[in-house]
Amino acid sequence: AASGDSSAHESVRAEADALLREVEQRSADPARTSAQANSDDDRFWLLDRLSRWFVRSARSQVRVIMLDDVQCADENSLQALSLLAPMLSQARLLVLATVRDTGSGASARSAAVLAARLRPCERVPLYGLRSEDIETYLRSALGNELAAQLSVALAAKTAGNPLFLNEVMRVVSAQYEREGHVRVEDVRLPAAVTEIISARLQELEPRTRALLDTACVIG
């Protein structure tokens, strides 16, 4: 996006265009047989140029790069980030990356392992909202009494996940406006939430999913 940003210097935009063309050519023709094109050194220097370009692009204006689900990133992206990380302390550039732990802490894509690989960086663990926080959130829409009744149940059903809580809140608020009451036993996770959970479960290894299926049956 910065390649078309008028706040970036013309030479920086030109270099961005050249880098993008090179990346696109490599992606379009991954089977090229040129030893130079396929060498590890060639790839390293391309990623190094890309990392340095991000730093230069922030000279005229502070930039923020936001990356989601980095545990799913390809190896080239991770290597580019590892090259960029040591440069950030001297750059007007902030990189925010989210990592979701989907398995063992010893996994090559766990938050701890990725944080160690992408040093120097600051790791900020995010936890779910507590029932007290959820109660405060509910009060504005449902009032004090109902918020107190539902907060514990919603904390259990959503694990304090703000996205899940927001989706459940839509359903609960609509029912409250329509019927004037909401019972704890009527609170269900809406389709949007179950779809997200299903997609996350599909990322797990087959053996892990099988274990979860068995645990669900056992209860």
Disulfide bonds with the S-S distance in Angstrom:
none
